Every structure is written in structure tokens, then in C-alpha cells.
Amino acid sequence: MRLDGTFIGIEVDDAAAADAAIAAKLTEVCPVDIFTVDGGKLALVEGSLDECVLCRLCMDAAPGKVKVLKLYDGGAEL
């Protein structure tokens, strides 16, 4: 799954997004509420994407499963 804001894109491995435990953990760690759980699966909150503070907490919570993309820098990964 992937969703792009104006400045930030978030990409989450589909299997991780379907995992209720990972979805809950990502929702818990994000300080700006980019993630939510909908029907037991991870969902991205479109209006929150550009609020990302590049803290890497989501990437630490699900290593190799979440990518934060800096769209203002040609889509470079954080």
C-alpha cells in the first residue's frame, strides 16, 4: 500500500498492512497519526501524511516494512 501527500509518501508492505499486530504498533508509535486501523488492517490517513516529522519510529517499529519517501527530494527514502 502507498499513499502520497504533497511532500511525503508512505509505503507499507501489503502483508504488514494486513497484520493486525503491526497495524496496532504503527498506530501506537506515530506521533502525528499517519496510521490508523480500519477493519483490523492498517490504513493511512491522507490528511496526516505531510505532518510527518521524519522521526523514523514507524520504520523502527516495522523494520523493512515501512518506507518514508521525501517527495520534495525526488522520492528519496528516509
Residue frames as a rotation matrix with the C-alpha (Angstrom) as fourth column:
MET 1
0.584 0.812 0.000 0.00
0.812 -0.584 0.000 0.00
0.000 0.000 -1.000 0.00
ARG 2
-0.649 -0.758 -0.063 1.18
0.755 -0.652 0.066 3.50
-0.091 -0.005 0.996 -0.73
LEU 3
0.638 0.766 0.078 -0.26
0.770 -0.636 -0.052 6.96
0.010 0.093 -0.996 -0.33
ASP 4
-0.493 -0.816 0.301 1.35
0.824 -0.550 -0.140 10.23
0.280 0.179 0.943 -1.32
GLY 5
0.447 0.481 -0.754 0.83
0.630 -0.768 -0.117 13.62
-0.635 -0.423 -0.646 0.20
THR 6
0.990 -0.138 0.009 2.35
-0.099 -0.749 -0.655 16.78
0.097 0.648 -0.756 -1.22
PHE 7
0.334 -0.923 0.190 5.74
-0.906 -0.370 -0.206 16.35
0.260 -0.103 -0.960 0.44
ILE 8
-0.564 -0.487 0.667 5.75
-0.723 0.681 -0.115 12.86
-0.398 -0.547 -0.736 1.97
GLY 9
0.199 0.575 -0.794 4.83
-0.713 0.640 0.285 9.44
0.672 0.510 0.537 0.64
ILE 10
-0.220 -0.203 0.954 4.34
-0.840 0.537 -0.079 6.42
-0.496 -0.819 -0.289 2.87
GLU 11
0.084 0.162 -0.983 4.72
-0.706 0.706 0.056 2.89
0.703 0.690 0.174 1.56
VAL 12
-0.129 -0.040 0.991 3.86
-0.863 0.496 -0.093 -0.14
-0.488 -0.867 -0.099 3.67
ASP 13
-0.933 -0.245 -0.262 4.38
-0.335 0.856 0.394 -3.76
0.128 0.456 -0.881 2.69
ASP 14
-0.154 0.968 -0.197 0.96
-0.683 0.040 0.729 -5.28
0.714 0.247 0.655 1.91
ALA 15
0.031 0.132 -0.991 1.49
0.412 0.901 0.133 -8.28
0.910 -0.413 -0.026 4.19
ALA 16
-0.835 -0.377 -0.401 2.49
0.521 -0.309 -0.796 -5.98
0.176 -0.873 0.454 7.06
ALA 17
-0.776 0.591 0.220 -0.54
-0.573 -0.807 0.145 -3.77
0.263 -0.014 0.965 6.46
ALA 18
0.121 0.854 -0.507 -2.79
-0.429 0.505 0.749 -6.83
0.895 0.127 0.427 6.79
ASP 19
-0.335 -0.345 -0.877 -1.13
0.597 0.642 -0.481 -7.90
0.729 -0.685 -0.009 10.07
ALA 20
0.652 0.738 0.174 -3.24
0.320 -0.475 0.820 -6.64
0.688 -0.479 -0.546 12.99
ALA 21
0.587 -0.492 -0.643 -0.30
0.736 -0.007 0.677 -6.58
-0.337 -0.871 0.358 15.41
ILE 22
-0.536 -0.797 0.277 1.87
0.838 -0.464 0.287 -4.50
-0.100 0.386 0.917 13.08
ALA 23
-0.119 0.593 0.797 -1.06
0.475 -0.670 0.570 -2.19
0.872 0.446 -0.201 12.31
ALA 24
0.836 0.454 -0.309 -1.65
0.457 -0.264 0.850 -1.62
0.304 -0.851 -0.428 16.02
LYS 25
0.183 -0.861 -0.474 2.05
0.855 -0.099 0.509 -0.96
-0.485 -0.498 0.719 16.68
LEU 26
-0.614 -0.409 0.675 2.34
0.734 -0.610 0.298 1.59
0.290 0.679 0.675 13.85
THR 27
0.290 0.809 0.512 -0.79
0.368 -0.588 0.720 3.36
0.884 -0.021 -0.468 15.04
GLU 28
0.797 -0.001 -0.604 0.64
0.603 -0.051 0.796 3.48
-0.032 -0.999 -0.040 18.56
VAL 29
0.000 -0.951 -0.308 4.10
0.870 -0.152 0.470 4.85
-0.493 -0.268 0.827 17.71
CYS 30
-0.324 -0.158 0.933 3.27
0.799 -0.574 0.180 7.58
0.507 0.804 0.312 15.17
PRO 31
-0.633 0.012 -0.774 3.25
0.610 -0.609 -0.508 11.00
-0.477 -0.793 0.378 16.88
VAL 32
-0.764 0.332 -0.553 1.21
-0.481 -0.865 0.145 12.63
-0.430 0.376 0.821 14.09
ASP 33
-0.078 0.853 0.516 -1.43
-0.150 0.501 -0.852 9.93
-0.986 -0.144 0.088 13.49
ILE 34
-0.454 -0.145 -0.879 -0.49
-0.881 -0.071 0.467 8.93
-0.130 0.987 -0.095 9.95
PHE 35
-0.826 0.082 -0.558 -1.64
-0.097 0.954 0.284 5.37
0.555 0.289 -0.780 10.64
THR 36
-0.214 0.788 0.578 -5.00
-0.952 -0.035 -0.305 4.03
-0.220 -0.615 0.757 11.74
VAL 37
-0.953 0.021 0.302 -6.63
0.049 0.995 0.086 0.62
-0.299 0.096 -0.949 11.92
ASP 38
-0.217 0.897 -0.384 -9.70
-0.950 -0.284 -0.128 0.02
-0.224 0.338 0.914 9.77
GLY 39
0.737 0.593 -0.325 -11.34
-0.646 0.759 -0.082 -3.39
0.198 0.271 0.942 9.88
GLY 40
0.816 -0.460 0.351 -8.29
0.091 0.700 0.708 -4.91
-0.571 -0.546 0.613 11.54
LYS 41
0.320 -0.710 0.627 -5.99
0.945 0.189 -0.268 -3.69
0.072 0.679 0.731 8.78
LEU 42
-0.386 -0.580 -0.718 -3.65
0.570 -0.761 0.308 -0.75
-0.725 -0.290 0.624 8.56
ALA 43
0.555 0.473 0.685 -4.89
0.819 -0.455 -0.349 2.37
0.147 0.754 -0.640 6.78
LEU 44
-0.647 -0.762 -0.039 -3.08
0.763 -0.645 -0.045 5.62
0.009 -0.059 0.998 6.02
VAL 45
0.359 0.734 -0.577 -4.67
0.704 -0.618 -0.349 8.93
-0.612 -0.281 -0.739 6.99
GLU 46
0.216 -0.273 0.938 -4.30
0.917 -0.272 -0.291 11.10
0.334 0.923 0.191 3.89
GLY 47
0.770 0.191 0.609 -4.61
0.093 -0.978 0.189 14.42
0.632 -0.089 -0.770 5.71
SER 48
0.897 -0.430 0.097 -1.78
-0.156 -0.103 0.982 13.49
-0.413 -0.897 -0.159 8.09
LEU 49
0.679 -0.659 0.324 0.91
0.734 0.585 -0.345 12.44
0.038 0.472 0.881 5.61
ASP 50
0.215 -0.619 0.755 2.52
0.367 -0.665 -0.650 15.84
0.905 0.417 0.084 5.27
GLU 51
0.784 0.049 0.619 2.59
-0.528 -0.472 0.706 16.19
0.327 -0.880 -0.344 9.06
CYS 52
0.787 -0.519 -0.334 5.35
0.549 0.836 -0.008 13.54
0.283 -0.177 0.943 9.15
VAL 53
0.853 -0.508 0.120 8.27
-0.500 -0.732 0.462 14.74
-0.147 -0.454 -0.879 11.28
LEU 54
0.458 -0.679 -0.574 10.69
-0.398 0.420 -0.815 12.14
0.795 0.602 -0.078 9.86
CYS 55
0.320 -0.268 0.909 11.16
-0.945 -0.024 0.325 10.57
-0.066 -0.963 -0.261 13.29
ARG 56
-0.412 -0.478 -0.776 11.63
-0.657 0.746 -0.111 7.02
0.632 0.464 -0.621 11.93
LEU 57
-0.502 0.239 0.831 9.51
-0.730 0.399 -0.555 5.48
-0.464 -0.885 -0.026 14.70
CYS 58
0.634 0.772 -0.052 7.35
-0.655 0.500 -0.566 3.65
-0.411 0.393 0.823 12.16
MET 59
0.432 -0.570 -0.699 10.42
-0.585 0.413 -0.698 2.29
0.687 0.710 -0.155 10.40
ASP 60
-0.650 -0.675 0.349 11.86
-0.681 0.314 -0.661 1.12
0.336 -0.668 -0.664 13.74
ALA 61
-0.162 0.699 0.697 8.54
-0.767 0.355 -0.535 -0.50
-0.621 -0.621 0.478 14.73
ALA 62
0.761 0.413 0.500 8.31
0.015 0.759 -0.650 -2.49
-0.648 0.503 0.572 11.49
PRO 63
-0.125 -0.940 -0.319 11.85
-0.438 -0.236 0.868 -2.85
-0.890 0.248 -0.382 10.09
GLY 64
-0.924 -0.362 0.123 11.90
-0.026 0.382 0.924 -3.30
-0.382 0.850 -0.362 6.34
LYS 65
-0.389 0.869 0.305 8.12
0.894 0.436 -0.103 -2.99
-0.223 0.232 -0.947 6.10
VAL 66
0.716 0.613 -0.335 7.64
0.552 -0.790 -0.266 0.80
-0.428 0.005 -0.904 6.03
LYS 67
-0.408 -0.792 0.455 9.25
0.911 -0.385 0.148 3.35
0.058 0.474 0.878 3.71
VAL 68
0.495 0.432 -0.754 9.02
0.424 -0.877 -0.225 7.09
-0.759 -0.208 -0.617 4.19
LEU 69
-0.067 -0.438 0.896 9.60
0.998 -0.043 0.053 8.87
0.015 0.898 0.440 0.89
LYS 70
-0.178 -0.072 -0.981 10.62
0.277 -0.961 0.020 12.50
-0.944 -0.269 0.190 0.62
LEU 71
0.416 0.465 0.781 8.68
0.857 0.088 -0.508 13.57
-0.306 0.881 -0.362 -2.46
TYR 72
0.961 -0.089 -0.261 10.29
-0.122 -0.986 -0.111 17.01
-0.248 0.138 -0.959 -2.30
ASP 73
0.026 -0.999 -0.022 13.64
-0.754 -0.034 0.656 15.27
-0.657 -0.001 -0.754 -2.83
GLY 74
-0.287 -0.114 -0.951 12.77
-0.911 0.340 0.234 13.17
0.297 0.933 -0.202 -5.86
GLY 75
0.685 0.659 -0.311 11.19
-0.509 0.738 0.443 10.41
0.522 -0.145 0.841 -3.79
ALA 76
-0.372 -0.914 -0.162 14.35
-0.409 0.318 -0.855 9.70
0.834 -0.252 -0.492 -1.78
GLU 77
0.446 0.469 -0.762 13.86
0.430 0.635 0.642 7.25
0.785 -0.615 0.082 1.07
LEU 78
0.664 -0.180 0.726 14.36
-0.665 -0.586 0.463 8.47
0.342 -0.790 -0.509 4.60
